[in-house]
Amino acid sequence: MLSMMKIFFFFFFSYFMMIYNKKIMFYYNIYFLMSLIFLFKFMFKDFIWLSVSFLWKFDFYSFYLILLSMWILGLMLMVIQLNKEVLVKLMVFMMMGLILIMSFSLSNLMMFYLVFELSLIPTFIMIVYWGYNFERLSASFYLLMYTMFISLPLLMYIMKLYKVNQTLEVDLLKMSNNYINLSLLDYLILFMAFLIKMPIFLFHLWLPKAHVEAPVYGSMVLAAILLKLGSYGLLRFMEIFYFLSMKYSCVFMSVGIVGGVYISLVCLVQIDMKSLVAYSSIVHMNMMLCCMYTMVKLSFISSYILMISHGLCSSGLFYMVNLYYERSQSRLMFFNKGMLSIYPSLSLWWMGFCAMNFSFPLSLNFISEIFLISVIVSWDLMLMTYLMVICFFNSAYSLYLYSYVQHGMLYVESKNLILVYFSDYMILILHFVPLIMLLFNLVMVY
């Protein structure tokens, strides 16, 4: 109980300090400090299950996602610049942090639903008010319509669950709802809100639009944490409706595998760097969906590792794209060719994050993908062909992004030769180091 109270008092203290202290450095340092305290408090325990009250608890599934939320929010605060809107941005980021930590700590379905929907408000504000282009309005409405439209039937169904079971506690619902029989339509009503948030193939169009129009800190939090909110909700609901998920698993496996192949091909024809990274996130999320619907223990472990590794890797890639955008004033690959000759120090970081993106060995992504492939192949050996195609194209578009940007004839006219500052390198290091350190922790555990 004291651990959760520390986190909430930290947020209240941060809100109070906004009146007196508007220095950004104070806030991101305290975020990193809190995340490290949270990590070292529970890192060496064999079992985590803390129940603060009837609404609040967290376990292993919540632990690293809360940690990732605090870490990414600290990195977002490092990105923003000192200007007249800095206090408003601080308030939005603090509200986002509080919403995310609440959503990963709630055990009541109704409260989880309300906080899940509440997370749209800070994202909407980031895209509409601090986005780049005129299309940001259509992108924000895509985000709202896709995620809100299907969530209203879910609210009605949660009320029906309460009427039948007289409780909305996740742990009690696990015991009572595993043997009920629902049609595919009812199952989709329950799960589609989380599947769209992931996003699943066929309902993914809002994600590239939102990423392209969002500012860099909006893209970082959207890729790193908000997509994982859908995965986390899906994981919790699959625990409640375990046998139903096994019954309808072939439907979602089919959609996920076909979507992974199709979106991988879409990635190869992108000319916008940010759009390519956004579509690659959809490929990873569809692969994770296939892995989860095999319904074995290793599938949940590998999906959970992929959530953490993809969150750090995709956030780092979006920040790398923004570094070049600030210097060339364009995200198109044509105008960012030959960057190796101007910024050779950034080339190493590009190679590192692109290698992480296609699960190069000695990365946390590699561990998750090995588990993921073994689980999916054990479910059906015929899927090996599709997995080979997806892995090949995953490597192809990651190397295509790296080689096209770094090599070729330099486009000189529009280059503003701005230096790469020490703070930029620090943000990249703080994205990269946790991937390696968490890998070492995983090796020590096993």
C-alpha positions, 0 to 999 in steps of 0.5 A, spaced: 500 500 500 505 504 501 508 503 494 502 505 491 501 511 495 508 514 494 507 514 487 500 518 487 503 523 492 509 524 487 504 526 482 500 531 487 507 534 489 508 535 482 502 538 481 503 543 487 510 544 485 508 547 478 505 553 481 513 555 484 517 551 479 517 551 472 524 548 470 523 542 466 529 539 469 526 538 476 520 534 473 524 529 468 529 528 474 524 526 479 520 521 474 527 518 473 528 517 480 521 515 481 522 509 476 529 507 479 526 507 486 520 503 483 524 498 479 529 497 485 524 496 490 521 490 487 526 487 482 529 482 486 522 479 489 519 472 486 512 474 487 509 481 486 501 482 488 500 488 492 492 490 493 491 497 496 484 497 496 478 494 492 480 498 486 487 498 486 492 493 485 498 491 481 502 484 479 507 482 474 503 484 468 503 491 471 510 492 474 514 493 468 508 497 464 508 502 470 515 503 470 515 504 462 510 509 463 514 513 468 521 512 464 518 514 457 514 520 461 521 523 463 524 522 456 518 526 453 519 532 458 526 532 456 524 533 449 520 539 450 523 546 449 522 552 454 517 557 451 510 560 453 506 554 453 511 550 457 506 550 463 500 547 459 505 542 457 507 540 464 500 539 466 498 535 460 504 530 461 502 530 468 495 528 467 497 523 462 502 520 467 497 519 472 492 516 467 497 511 465 499 509 472 492 508 474 490 504 468 495 499 470 493 499 477 486 498 477 482 491 478 475 494 477 473 493 470 468 499 470 474 504 473 479 501 468 474 502 462 473 510 465 481 511 465 482 507 459 477 512 455 480 518 459 487 517 456 484 519 449 484 526 452 491 528 453 493 525 446 487 529 443 490 535 446 497 533 443 495 532 436 490 538 435 494 543 439 501 541 438 501 537 431 505 540 425 500 540 419 493 542 417 491 534 417 492 534 424 484 535 425 482 529 421 487 525 424 485 527 431 478 525 429 480 518 426 483 517 433 476 519 437 472 515 432 475 509 431 477 508 439 470 511 442 465 508 437 466 501 439 467 503 446 460 504 448 457 497 447 463 495 451 460 499 457 454 496 456 457 489 456 461 491 463 454 493 466 451 486 464 457 483 467 455 486 473 448 484 473 450 477 472 456 476 477 454 482 482 462 484 481 467 487 477 473 485 480 478 482 475 480 476 480 473 474 482 471 475 474 476 470 472 473 464 477 466 466 474 466 467 467 471 462 464 465 457 462 460 462 459 458 461 452 458 467 448 457 468 440 462 471 436 459 478 436 458 478 443 466 476 444 467 482 439 463 487 443 467 485 449 474 485 445 474 490 440 475 496 444 482 493 446 484 490 439 483 497 435 487 500 441 493 495 439 491 496 433 489 490 429 489 490 422 483 492 418 482 497 424 489 500 424 488 507 419 488 511 425 495 510 427 499 512 422 495 518 421 496 520 428 503 519 428 505 523 422 501 529 425 503 528 432 509 532 435 515 528 437 513 527 444 506 525 442 509 520 438 513 517 443 508 516 448 503 513 443 507 508 440 511 506 447 505 506 452 498 508 449 498 502 444 500 497 450 494 500 454 490 496 449 495 490 449 494 490 457 486 490 457 486 485 452 491 481 456 486 482 462 480 480 458 483 474 456 484 472 463 477 472 464 474 469 458 480 464 457 476 458 454 472 463 449 478 466 447 481 459 445 474 458 441 475 464 437 483 464 437 483 462 429 479 468 427 484 473 430 490 469 428 488 469 421 487 476 421 494 478 425 498 473 420 495 476 414 495 483 417 503 482 418 504 480 411 500 486 408 503 491 412 510 489 412 509 490 404 506 497 405 512 499 409 517 497 403 513 503 399 513 508 404 517 515 403 515 518 410 520 516 415 515 517 421 510 513 417 514 507 416 516 507 423 508 507 425 506 502 420 512 497 423 509 498 430 502 495 427 506 489 424 509 488 431 502 489 434 499 484 430 505 479 431 503 480 438 496 479 437 497 472 434 502 470 439 497 472 445 491 468 442 495 461 442 493 461 449 499 458 452 503 461 458 509 462 454 505 466 449 503 471 455 511 472 457 513 473 450 508 478 449 509 482 455 517 482 453 515 485 446 511 490 449 516 493 453 522 492 448 517 495 442 515 501 447 523 503 448 525 501 441 519 505 437 520 511 441 527 511 440 526 511 432 521 516 433 525 521 436 531 519 431 526 521 425 525 528 429 532 529 430 533 529 422 526 533 421 528 539 425 535 539 421 532 538 414 525 541 415 522 534 412 520 527 414 521 525 406 527 520 405 528 524 398 530 530 402 534 526 408 539 522 404 547 522 405 546 524 412 552 519 414 557 525 411 553 530 415 552 527 422 556 521 422 555 520 430 547 519 429 549 514 424 551 509 429 544 510 433 540 509 427 543 502 426 542 500 433 535 502 433 534 499 426 537 493 428 533 493 435 527 494 430 528 487 426 530 483 432 537 483 432 541 478 436 543 481 443 537 485 444 530 484 448 526 484 442 530 478 439 528 474 446 521 476 445 521 474 437 524 467 439 519 466 444 513 468 439 516 464 433 516 458 437 509 459 440 506 460 434 509 455 430 507 450 436 500 452 435 500 451 427 506 449 423 503 451 417 504 458 419 512 458 419 512 460 412 508 466 413 513 468 419 519 467 415 516 472 410 514 477 416 521 476 419 524 477 412 520 484 410 521 486 417 529 486 416 528 489 409 524 495 411 528 496 417 535 496 413 531 500 407 530 506 412 537 506 415 541 505 408 536 510 404 537 515 409 544 514 411 547 513 404 546 516 397 547 523 394 547 529 399 541 534 398 544 540 400 540 546 399 535 546 405 540 543 410 540 547 416 547 545 419 544 545 426 549 541 431 547 535 435 546 537 442 548 533 448 541 532 451 539 529 444 545 523 445 542 523 453 535 521 450 538 516 445 542 513 451 536 513 455 532 509 450 537 504 449 540 502 455 534 499 458 533 495 453 540 492 454 539 492 462 533 489 462 536 483 457 541 482 462 536 482 468 532 477 463 538 472 462 539 472 470 532 470 472 532 464 467 
